[in-house]
Amino acid sequence: MTKKTLQNTGLTIVSLLVTLVIAEGVYALVRGDRLDTSLSFKAYYLVTQGMPWLKSEQSLDVYAPVITHSEEFDQLLDAFETDAVALGNSQYEQLRTDRAEMNTFTDGCKVQKPNLDKEMTYLRAGLYEPFALVTAFYDYGKPLHPEVRAFIDRYATRKIRHRTNDNGERLTLPAIVSDDKVIVAGDSIANGAMLNDDETLASRLQKLDPSRQYVNIGIGGADADDIACALERAAKRYPGQIRELIYIYCENDFKDDKPMGQPEEVISGLQQYVKAQGIDKVTILYAPYIYNVVPYLTRFRGYRGGKFDSHKSERERLIQLTKNAGFDFFEMAELALREIDITGTQFAALRLYEDHAHWSPIGTMKMAEYLTAKRGS
C-alpha cells in the first residue's frame, strides 16, 4: 500500500469520525434532556438484531429476566399509551397522559388526584441510571393488553398499590379518625412512592400510635412551594386539629430558581404556619440521596450521581435554622450509616432505600420506630 493510499484512507476515516461526532451532537440537541441511547448504539443494535452471531453481550437473565435495550419498550409504546401505562425514570414522556398521570394542578399548585387506585412496580431495567430503575404505573384492576400484561409480569419486581382519598391524600392505614392530627408533609418521599399504602411513613407511625390520626399530604414531584400549598389546604380542611407536623425535606428541594428553593424561606414559612395553626411540635426529617450518604459506592462518572451536588452548605444552614426555630431535626443518613455499623458491610446503608432517593419499607419502618421511641423518651 502506497503512502498516498494510506493518507487517503486516514483522511477518509477522520472524515467519517467527524461526521459521526457532528451527527451525535445534532441528535443530542434534538432529544434535549430526554434519556436515550446514542445513534451509534441504535445502529449497532439494529444490525446485531438481524445477525445474532455478531452480538458480544452476555445474557443477563441468570436469576431473573432483565430489560437490556430500550427497543423492548418501543415495541409496546402504542399499547402502553392505550392502556394508560406510564413509565417513570425513562425517556417516554409521551406516556404521561392525563389519564395515566397521578398529579394535576389547582390554583398554580401541584396536587395529587383524589380517589386514585394505581398499581406500581419497578421493572428490572437499569437502562438510564444505575440507581433509578424504570417504573411502571397504571390503574389497578383494569384489564391490560395481553402483551402489556405479559411484559409487566415478566420484568416486574414487586407490585404495590397506591391509593388516595377524596381529598387527594395518600391512604394511611390503619384508618383512624381523631381530632388530634399529625400531618406528614413533603414530596414523593413523604407520599411513599413505590410503597404499599400500609408501608408509608404515615402508616408506620399510625400503627405505632393509634391515639392520633396521621394524615399524609405528600405529593410526588412537589417543590417546596407546592408543599406549602398542601399545608394551607390541610389547615383549611382540619382547622384547630393539627397538633404536630412532620416535614420531610428532600435534597431536591434546594433550587435557586424556584420559590422557596432555599432553607431560609422554607423554615421561615413553617414558623409562620406553626404559629397561625397553634401546632405544638415540628420535626424536620432531612432526606439525602444515596449519592451523599455513601458516595464511594454510588457516584459514577457519566451518570446523575457523578455530578450530584453535595448540598453541604444548604444542609448545614438547614440544621442551624431548624435549631433556631425550636424544631426537631433528624436525617435518614444517620439511620443508614447505623446499618453499616450493625451489619459490618457498607452496602447495608442501601437497604433503607428503594432507589436513589426514596425510602424502602425497611427505611420507613426504621424511621417510624426512631420517631416513636424519641417521643416516648
C-alpha positions as a LaTeX table, in Angstrom:
\begin{tabular}{lrrr}
\hline
Residue & $x$ (\AA) & $y$ (\AA) & $z$ (\AA) \\
\hline
Met1 & 0.00 & 0.00 & 0.00 \\
Thr2 & 1.49 & 3.35 & $-1.08$ \\
Lys3 & 1.97 & 6.34 & 1.20 \\
Lys4 & $-0.68$ & 8.27 & $-0.73$ \\
Thr5 & $-3.18$ & 5.45 & $-0.31$ \\
Leu6 & $-2.55$ & 5.38 & 3.43 \\
Gln7 & $-3.04$ & 9.15 & 3.62 \\
Asn8 & $-6.31$ & 8.94 & 1.69 \\
Thr9 & $-7.52$ & 6.10 & 3.90 \\
Gly10 & $-6.62$ & 8.09 & 7.01 \\
Leu11 & $-8.42$ & 11.19 & 5.75 \\
Thr12 & $-11.49$ & 9.11 & 4.94 \\
Ile13 & $-11.57$ & 7.62 & 8.45 \\
Val14 & $-11.12$ & 11.04 & 10.05 \\
Ser15 & $-13.90$ & 12.48 & 7.88 \\
Leu16 & $-16.23$ & 9.66 & 8.87 \\
Leu17 & $-15.44$ & 10.14 & 12.56 \\
Val18 & $-16.01$ & 13.91 & 12.34 \\
Thr19 & $-19.32$ & 13.31 & 10.57 \\
Leu20 & $-20.36$ & 10.81 & 13.26 \\
Val21 & $-19.45$ & 13.24 & 16.06 \\
Ile22 & $-21.46$ & 16.03 & 14.38 \\
Ala23 & $-24.43$ & 13.69 & 13.87 \\
Glu24 & $-24.33$ & 12.58 & 17.51 \\
Gly25 & $-24.17$ & 16.23 & 18.60 \\
Val26 & $-27.17$ & 17.21 & 16.50 \\
Tyr27 & $-29.08$ & 14.18 & 17.78 \\
Ala28 & $-28.26$ & 15.11 & 21.38 \\
Leu29 & $-29.54$ & 18.66 & 20.82 \\
Val30 & $-32.75$ & 17.40 & 19.23 \\
Arg31 & $-33.54$ & 14.95 & 22.02 \\
Gly32 & $-32.79$ & 17.58 & 24.70 \\
Asp33 & $-33.00$ & 16.24 & 28.26 \\
Arg34 & $-34.72$ & 13.01 & 27.23 \\
Leu35 & $-32.87$ & 9.89 & 28.27 \\
Asp36 & $-31.87$ & 7.79 & 25.28 \\
Thr37 & $-29.10$ & 5.73 & 23.74 \\
Ser38 & $-26.72$ & 7.11 & 21.09 \\
Leu39 & $-27.15$ & 6.85 & 17.32 \\
Ser40 & $-24.13$ & 4.56 & 17.19 \\
Phe41 & $-25.67$ & 2.16 & 19.68 \\
Lys42 & $-29.01$ & 2.21 & 17.87 \\
Ala43 & $-27.28$ & 1.35 & 14.60 \\
Tyr44 & $-25.29$ & $-1.40$ & 16.29 \\
Tyr45 & $-28.45$ & $-2.80$ & 17.88 \\
Leu46 & $-30.36$ & $-2.86$ & 14.59 \\
Val47 & $-27.51$ & $-4.63$ & 12.82 \\
Thr48 & $-26.91$ & $-7.21$ & 15.52 \\
Gln49 & $-30.63$ & $-7.95$ & 15.86 \\
Gly50 & $-30.50$ & $-9.33$ & 12.35 \\
Met51 & $-27.15$ & $-11.03$ & 12.87 \\
Pro52 & $-27.21$ & $-12.78$ & 16.26 \\
Trp53 & $-23.73$ & $-14.19$ & 15.71 \\
Leu54 & $-22.31$ & $-10.64$ & 15.92 \\
Lys55 & $-23.64$ & $-9.99$ & 19.42 \\
Ser56 & $-20.99$ & $-9.63$ & 22.09 \\
Glu57 & $-23.33$ & $-9.05$ & 25.04 \\
Gln58 & $-23.82$ & $-11.73$ & 27.64 \\
Ser59 & $-27.31$ & $-12.78$ & 28.62 \\
Leu60 & $-28.20$ & $-11.15$ & 31.94 \\
Asp61 & $-31.19$ & $-13.42$ & 32.58 \\
Val62 & $-29.26$ & $-15.55$ & 35.06 \\
Tyr63 & $-31.67$ & $-15.28$ & 38.00 \\
Ala64 & $-34.50$ & $-13.18$ & 36.55 \\
Pro65 & $-35.40$ & $-11.61$ & 33.18 \\
Val66 & $-33.74$ & $-8.25$ & 32.56 \\
Ile67 & $-34.54$ & $-5.50$ & 30.03 \\
Thr68 & $-31.29$ & $-4.61$ & 28.28 \\
His69 & $-32.50$ & $-2.47$ & 25.32 \\
Ser70 & $-34.98$ & 0.39 & 25.08 \\
Glu71 & $-36.32$ & $-1.19$ & 21.92 \\
Glu72 & $-38.15$ & $-3.67$ & 24.13 \\
Phe73 & $-40.22$ & $-0.71$ & 25.36 \\
Asp74 & $-40.50$ & 0.84 & 21.89 \\
Gln75 & $-42.33$ & $-2.17$ & 20.51 \\
Leu76 & $-45.15$ & $-1.72$ & 23.04 \\
Leu77 & $-45.49$ & 2.08 & 23.17 \\
Asp78 & $-48.87$ & 2.20 & 21.41 \\
Ala79 & $-50.28$ & $-0.46$ & 23.70 \\
Phe80 & $-48.81$ & 1.26 & 26.76 \\
Glu81 & $-50.48$ & 4.52 & 25.78 \\
Thr82 & $-53.84$ & 2.85 & 25.09 \\
Asp83 & $-53.74$ & 1.15 & 28.48 \\
Ala84 & $-52.57$ & 4.37 & 30.23 \\
Val85 & $-49.38$ & 2.69 & 31.42 \\
Ala86 & $-46.77$ & 5.32 & 32.27 \\
Leu87 & $-43.05$ & 4.61 & 32.57 \\
Gly88 & $-41.14$ & 6.64 & 35.14 \\
Asn89 & $-37.37$ & 7.18 & 35.14 \\
Ser90 & $-37.41$ & 6.85 & 31.36 \\
Gln91 & $-37.42$ & 8.81 & 28.13 \\
Tyr92 & $-41.10$ & 8.12 & 27.41 \\
Glu93 & $-42.72$ & 11.37 & 28.47 \\
Gln94 & $-45.47$ & 10.86 & 25.89 \\
Leu95 & $-46.93$ & 8.16 & 28.13 \\
Arg96 & $-47.53$ & 10.66 & 30.96 \\
Thr97 & $-51.05$ & 11.35 & 29.70 \\
Asp98 & $-53.74$ & 12.94 & 31.85 \\
Arg99 & $-55.31$ & 9.53 & 32.37 \\
Ala100 & $-52.02$ & 8.00 & 33.47 \\
Glu101 & $-50.72$ & 10.97 & 35.48 \\
Met102 & $-51.19$ & 10.93 & 39.25 \\
Asn103 & $-50.98$ & 14.69 & 39.81 \\
Thr104 & $-52.70$ & 17.75 & 38.46 \\
Phe105 & $-52.61$ & 21.50 & 39.18 \\
Thr106 & $-55.01$ & 23.62 & 41.21 \\
Asp107 & $-54.50$ & 27.39 & 41.54 \\
Gly108 & $-50.95$ & 27.02 & 40.26 \\
Cys109 & $-50.01$ & 24.34 & 42.81 \\
Lys110 & $-49.27$ & 20.69 & 42.12 \\
Val111 & $-51.82$ & 18.43 & 43.82 \\
Gln112 & $-52.32$ & 14.68 & 43.92 \\
Lys113 & $-55.51$ & 13.49 & 42.27 \\
Pro114 & $-58.32$ & 12.26 & 44.54 \\
Asn115 & $-59.53$ & 8.65 & 44.56 \\
Leu116 & $-56.52$ & 7.21 & 42.79 \\
Asp117 & $-56.10$ & 3.46 & 42.72 \\
Lys118 & $-52.85$ & 2.59 & 40.97 \\
Glu119 & $-50.67$ & $-0.46$ & 40.74 \\
Met120 & $-46.97$ & 0.35 & 40.52 \\
Thr121 & $-43.77$ & $-1.59$ & 40.12 \\
Tyr122 & $-40.09$ & $-1.25$ & 39.40 \\
Leu123 & $-39.05$ & $-3.00$ & 36.21 \\
Arg124 & $-35.73$ & $-4.82$ & 36.00 \\
Ala125 & $-34.35$ & $-2.22$ & 33.62 \\
Gly126 & $-31.40$ & $-0.10$ & 34.62 \\
Leu127 & $-31.01$ & 1.37 & 31.16 \\
Tyr128 & $-30.59$ & 5.01 & 32.09 \\
Glu129 & $-29.45$ & 5.36 & 35.70 \\
Pro130 & $-27.88$ & 2.66 & 37.90 \\
Phe131 & $-29.98$ & 3.51 & 40.96 \\
Ala132 & $-33.20$ & 4.63 & 39.30 \\
Leu133 & $-34.94$ & 1.64 & 37.74 \\
Val134 & $-37.71$ & 2.27 & 35.23 \\
Thr135 & $-41.10$ & 2.26 & 36.95 \\
Ala136 & $-44.48$ & 1.30 & 35.53 \\
Phe137 & $-47.79$ & 2.55 & 36.92 \\
Tyr138 & $-51.34$ & 2.02 & 35.73 \\
Asp139 & $-54.91$ & 1.73 & 37.01 \\
Tyr140 & $-55.32$ & $-1.09$ & 39.50 \\
Gly141 & $-57.60$ & $-3.90$ & 38.36 \\
Lys142 & $-58.09$ & $-2.53$ & 34.84 \\
Pro143 & $-57.51$ & $-5.03$ & 32.01 \\
Leu144 & $-54.33$ & $-4.53$ & 30.00 \\
His145 & $-53.39$ & $-5.70$ & 26.52 \\
Pro146 & $-52.19$ & $-9.31$ & 26.85 \\
Glu147 & $-48.71$ & $-8.38$ & 25.59 \\
Val148 & $-48.51$ & $-5.47$ & 28.07 \\
Arg149 & $-49.58$ & $-7.68$ & 30.97 \\
Ala150 & $-47.08$ & $-10.35$ & 29.92 \\
Phe151 & $-44.30$ & $-7.75$ & 29.67 \\
Ile152 & $-45.02$ & $-6.32$ & 33.13 \\
Asp153 & $-45.35$ & $-9.74$ & 34.72 \\
Arg154 & $-42.07$ & $-10.82$ & 33.16 \\
Tyr155 & $-39.98$ & $-7.82$ & 34.23 \\
Ala156 & $-41.74$ & $-6.51$ & 37.36 \\
Thr157 & $-40.13$ & $-6.66$ & 40.76 \\
Arg158 & $-42.82$ & $-6.40$ & 43.43 \\
Lys159 & $-46.15$ & $-4.71$ & 42.71 \\
Ile160 & $-47.58$ & $-2.18$ & 45.14 \\
Arg161 & $-50.93$ & $-0.44$ & 45.50 \\
His162 & $-51.15$ & 3.35 & 45.69 \\
Arg163 & $-54.50$ & 4.84 & 46.71 \\
Thr164 & $-55.77$ & 8.29 & 47.67 \\
Asn165 & $-58.92$ & 9.50 & 49.40 \\
Asp166 & $-61.48$ & 12.11 & 48.36 \\
Asn167 & $-59.06$ & 14.89 & 49.36 \\
Gly168 & $-56.18$ & 13.56 & 47.30 \\
Glu169 & $-54.33$ & 12.40 & 50.43 \\
Arg170 & $-52.43$ & 9.12 & 50.31 \\
Leu171 & $-54.31$ & 6.49 & 52.30 \\
Thr172 & $-52.97$ & 5.95 & 55.79 \\
Leu173 & $-53.53$ & 2.53 & 57.31 \\
Pro174 & $-54.96$ & 1.51 & 59.68 \\
Ala175 & $-57.71$ & 4.07 & 59.13 \\
Ile176 & $-58.25$ & 6.11 & 62.30 \\
Val177 & $-60.28$ & 9.28 & 62.77 \\
Ser178 & $-59.29$ & 11.67 & 65.54 \\
Asp179 & $-59.35$ & 15.40 & 66.22 \\
Asp180 & $-55.67$ & 15.11 & 67.19 \\
Lys181 & $-53.89$ & 15.04 & 63.86 \\
Val182 & $-50.26$ & 14.68 & 62.81 \\
Ile183 & $-49.51$ & 15.95 & 59.31 \\
Val184 & $-46.78$ & 14.25 & 57.28 \\
Ala185 & $-45.77$ & 16.68 & 54.52 \\
Gly186 & $-43.24$ & 16.68 & 51.70 \\
Asp187 & $-42.69$ & 15.33 & 48.23 \\
Ser188 & $-42.71$ & 11.74 & 46.94 \\
Ile189 & $-40.69$ & 10.52 & 49.94 \\
Ala190 & $-43.39$ & 11.69 & 52.34 \\
Asn191 & $-46.03$ & 10.38 & 49.96 \\
Gly192 & $-44.39$ & 6.95 & 49.93 \\
Ala193 & $-43.52$ & 6.46 & 46.27 \\
Met194 & $-43.26$ & 2.78 & 45.32 \\
Leu195 & $-44.53$ & 1.68 & 48.74 \\
Asn196 & $-47.79$ & $-0.03$ & 49.61 \\
Asp197 & $-50.37$ & 2.08 & 51.40 \\
Asp198 & $-49.51$ & 0.40 & 54.72 \\
Glu199 & $-45.74$ & 0.93 & 54.26 \\
Thr200 & $-45.60$ & 4.73 & 54.08 \\
Leu201 & $-44.08$ & 6.63 & 56.98 \\
Ala202 & $-47.54$ & 7.92 & 57.95 \\
Ser203 & $-48.94$ & 4.39 & 58.05 \\
Arg204 & $-45.97$ & 3.06 & 60.01 \\
Leu205 & $-46.45$ & 5.81 & 62.59 \\
Gln206 & $-50.21$ & 5.30 & 62.67 \\
Lys207 & $-49.80$ & 1.65 & 63.56 \\
Leu208 & $-47.40$ & 2.54 & 66.40 \\
Asp209 & $-49.53$ & 5.46 & 67.66 \\
Pro210 & $-53.27$ & 4.70 & 67.31 \\
Ser211 & $-54.24$ & 7.53 & 69.69 \\
Arg212 & $-53.83$ & 10.16 & 66.97 \\
Gln213 & $-54.65$ & 10.42 & 63.27 \\
Tyr214 & $-51.76$ & 10.64 & 60.81 \\
Val215 & $-52.52$ & 12.45 & 57.56 \\
Asn216 & $-50.24$ & 12.01 & 54.55 \\
Ile217 & $-50.28$ & 15.12 & 52.34 \\
Gly218 & $-47.07$ & 14.26 & 50.46 \\
Ile219 & $-47.11$ & 14.84 & 46.71 \\
Gly220 & $-44.87$ & 13.14 & 44.19 \\
Gly221 & $-42.65$ & 15.60 & 42.33 \\
Ala222 & $-43.65$ & 18.52 & 44.56 \\
Asp223 & $-41.37$ & 21.50 & 45.06 \\
Ala224 & $-41.26$ & 23.40 & 48.35 \\
Asp225 & $-43.90$ & 25.90 & 47.23 \\
Asp226 & $-46.24$ & 23.03 & 46.30 \\
Ile227 & $-45.74$ & 21.58 & 49.78 \\
Ala228 & $-46.60$ & 24.99 & 51.27 \\
Cys229 & $-49.85$ & 24.93 & 49.27 \\
Ala230 & $-50.61$ & 21.43 & 50.57 \\
Leu231 & $-50.09$ & 22.62 & 54.14 \\
Glu232 & $-52.50$ & 25.51 & 53.63 \\
Arg233 & $-55.13$ & 23.15 & 52.22 \\
Ala234 & $-54.67$ & 20.87 & 55.23 \\
Ala235 & $-55.11$ & 23.82 & 57.60 \\
Lys236 & $-58.44$ & 24.68 & 55.99 \\
Arg237 & $-59.53$ & 21.04 & 56.00 \\
Tyr238 & $-58.59$ & 20.40 & 59.63 \\
Pro239 & $-58.96$ & 23.74 & 61.48 \\
Gly240 & $-57.70$ & 23.55 & 65.06 \\
Gln241 & $-56.88$ & 19.83 & 64.78 \\
Ile242 & $-53.21$ & 19.79 & 63.71 \\
Arg243 & $-51.11$ & 19.00 & 66.78 \\
Glu244 & $-47.85$ & 18.02 & 65.09 \\
Leu245 & $-46.09$ & 18.44 & 61.77 \\
Ile246 & $-43.53$ & 16.06 & 60.31 \\
Tyr247 & $-41.89$ & 17.76 & 57.32 \\
Ile248 & $-39.67$ & 15.66 & 55.06 \\
Tyr249 & $-37.11$ & 17.96 & 53.50 \\
Cys250 & $-35.61$ & 16.30 & 50.43 \\
Glu251 & $-32.31$ & 17.43 & 48.93 \\
Asn252 & $-34.01$ & 18.13 & 45.62 \\
Asp253 & $-35.93$ & 20.96 & 47.30 \\
Phe254 & $-32.74$ & 23.05 & 47.18 \\
Lys255 & $-33.35$ & 25.01 & 43.97 \\
Asp256 & $-32.08$ & 28.52 & 43.31 \\
Asp257 & $-34.56$ & 29.08 & 40.50 \\
Lys258 & $-37.68$ & 28.05 & 42.43 \\
Pro259 & $-39.85$ & 29.82 & 45.01 \\
Met260 & $-38.90$ & 28.63 & 48.49 \\
Gly261 & $-35.86$ & 26.95 & 46.99 \\
Gln262 & $-33.62$ & 27.67 & 49.97 \\
Pro263 & $-33.92$ & 26.55 & 53.62 \\
Glu264 & $-34.28$ & 30.12 & 54.93 \\
Glu265 & $-37.53$ & 30.55 & 53.02 \\
Val266 & $-38.91$ & 27.15 & 54.00 \\
Ile267 & $-38.19$ & 27.40 & 57.72 \\
Ser268 & $-39.49$ & 30.97 & 57.85 \\
Gly269 & $-42.70$ & 29.86 & 56.17 \\
Leu270 & $-43.06$ & 26.92 & 58.57 \\
Gln271 & $-42.59$ & 29.21 & 61.59 \\
Gln272 & $-45.45$ & 31.40 & 60.42 \\
Tyr273 & $-47.60$ & 28.35 & 59.67 \\
Val274 & $-46.97$ & 26.75 & 63.06 \\
Lys275 & $-47.81$ & 29.97 & 64.89 \\
Ala276 & $-51.00$ & 30.51 & 62.90 \\
Gln277 & $-52.20$ & 26.93 & 63.41 \\
Gly278 & $-51.13$ & 26.54 & 67.03 \\
Ile279 & $-49.03$ & 23.45 & 66.27 \\
Asp280 & $-47.20$ & 22.04 & 69.29 \\
Lys281 & $-44.34$ & 20.14 & 67.66 \\
Val282 & $-42.43$ & 20.18 & 64.36 \\
Thr283 & $-39.88$ & 17.65 & 63.18 \\
Ile284 & $-37.76$ & 18.21 & 60.08 \\
Leu285 & $-36.64$ & 14.93 & 58.52 \\
Tyr286 & $-33.81$ & 15.52 & 56.09 \\
Ala287 & $-33.82$ & 13.12 & 53.15 \\
Pro288 & $-30.48$ & 12.95 & 51.32 \\
Tyr289 & $-29.93$ & 10.95 & 48.16 \\
Ile290 & $-27.72$ & 7.87 & 48.38 \\
Tyr291 & $-25.08$ & 9.80 & 46.40 \\
Asn292 & $-24.32$ & 11.78 & 49.55 \\
Val293 & $-24.90$ & 9.03 & 52.11 \\
Val294 & $-22.45$ & 6.54 & 50.59 \\
Pro295 & $-20.80$ & 8.49 & 47.75 \\
Tyr296 & $-17.96$ & 5.98 & 47.42 \\
Leu297 & $-20.50$ & 3.31 & 46.41 \\
Thr298 & $-22.88$ & 5.32 & 44.27 \\
Arg299 & $-21.15$ & 8.10 & 42.33 \\
Phe300 & $-20.26$ & 7.07 & 38.77 \\
Arg301 & $-18.97$ & 9.39 & 36.08 \\
Gly302 & $-21.41$ & 9.90 & 33.25 \\
Tyr303 & $-24.45$ & 9.33 & 35.45 \\
Arg304 & $-26.52$ & 11.56 & 37.70 \\
Gly305 & $-24.66$ & 10.57 & 40.84 \\
Gly306 & $-21.32$ & 11.56 & 39.35 \\
Lys307 & $-22.20$ & 15.25 & 39.34 \\
Phe308 & $-24.84$ & 15.37 & 42.07 \\
Asp309 & $-24.44$ & 18.35 & 44.40 \\
Ser310 & $-23.37$ & 17.51 & 47.96 \\
His311 & $-25.63$ & 20.30 & 49.30 \\
Lys312 & $-23.23$ & 20.55 & 52.24 \\
Ser313 & $-23.78$ & 24.27 & 52.78 \\
Glu314 & $-27.57$ & 24.06 & 52.45 \\
Arg315 & $-27.73$ & 21.15 & 54.88 \\
Glu316 & $-25.65$ & 22.99 & 57.48 \\
Arg317 & $-27.85$ & 26.06 & 57.15 \\
Leu318 & $-30.99$ & 23.94 & 57.42 \\
Ile319 & $-29.74$ & 22.33 & 60.65 \\
Gln320 & $-28.97$ & 25.71 & 62.21 \\
Leu321 & $-32.25$ & 27.27 & 61.07 \\
Thr322 & $-34.20$ & 24.30 & 62.41 \\
Lys323 & $-32.46$ & 24.59 & 65.77 \\
Asn324 & $-33.10$ & 28.35 & 65.93 \\
Ala325 & $-36.77$ & 27.80 & 65.18 \\
Gly326 & $-37.11$ & 25.30 & 68.03 \\
Phe327 & $-37.90$ & 22.42 & 65.67 \\
Asp328 & $-36.52$ & 18.90 & 65.96 \\
Phe329 & $-34.14$ & 17.66 & 63.27 \\
Phe330 & $-33.19$ & 14.17 & 62.16 \\
Glu331 & $-31.99$ & 12.62 & 58.91 \\
Met332 & $-32.24$ & 9.31 & 57.13 \\
Ala333 & $-28.46$ & 9.28 & 56.64 \\
Glu334 & $-27.98$ & 8.65 & 60.35 \\
Leu335 & $-30.15$ & 5.53 & 60.24 \\
Ala336 & $-28.49$ & 4.34 & 57.03 \\
Leu337 & $-25.00$ & 4.71 & 58.46 \\
Arg338 & $-26.06$ & 2.86 & 61.60 \\
Glu339 & $-26.91$ & $-0.10$ & 59.38 \\
Ile340 & $-23.28$ & $-0.24$ & 58.29 \\
Asp341 & $-22.13$ & $-0.42$ & 61.92 \\
Ile342 & $-24.75$ & $-3.05$ & 62.78 \\
Thr343 & $-24.12$ & $-5.38$ & 59.84 \\
Gly344 & $-20.46$ & $-4.76$ & 59.10 \\
Thr345 & $-20.99$ & $-4.12$ & 55.39 \\
Gln346 & $-21.01$ & $-0.76$ & 53.61 \\
Phe347 & $-23.82$ & $-1.93$ & 51.33 \\
Ala348 & $-26.22$ & $-2.21$ & 54.26 \\
Ala349 & $-26.92$ & 1.53 & 54.05 \\
Leu350 & $-28.73$ & 0.91 & 50.78 \\
Arg351 & $-31.32$ & $-1.40$ & 52.35 \\
Leu352 & $-33.13$ & 1.66 & 53.69 \\
Tyr353 & $-33.64$ & 2.96 & 50.15 \\
Glu354 & $-35.87$ & 1.84 & 47.28 \\
Asp355 & $-33.83$ & 3.76 & 44.72 \\
His356 & $-31.50$ & 6.75 & 44.73 \\
Ala357 & $-33.86$ & 8.84 & 46.89 \\
His358 & $-36.96$ & 7.03 & 48.14 \\
Trp359 & $-37.15$ & 5.11 & 51.39 \\
Ser360 & $-37.72$ & 1.38 & 51.36 \\
Pro361 & $-40.26$ & $-0.47$ & 53.54 \\
Ile362 & $-37.42$ & $-1.12$ & 55.98 \\
Gly363 & $-36.43$ & 2.55 & 55.79 \\
Thr364 & $-39.88$ & 3.84 & 56.75 \\
Met365 & $-40.14$ & 1.22 & 59.50 \\
Lys366 & $-36.78$ & 2.23 & 60.99 \\
Met367 & $-37.70$ & 5.92 & 60.83 \\
Ala368 & $-41.10$ & 5.35 & 62.44 \\
Glu369 & $-39.52$ & 3.31 & 65.23 \\
Tyr370 & $-36.96$ & 6.04 & 65.85 \\
Leu371 & $-39.57$ & 8.82 & 65.98 \\
Thr372 & $-41.86$ & 6.81 & 68.25 \\
Ala373 & $-39.04$ & 5.94 & 70.63 \\
Lys374 & $-37.87$ & 9.56 & 70.74 \\
Arg375 & $-41.38$ & 10.76 & 71.50 \\
Gly376 & $-41.63$ & 8.33 & 74.40 \\
Ser377 & $-38.24$ & 9.19 & 75.87 \\
\hline
\end{tabular}
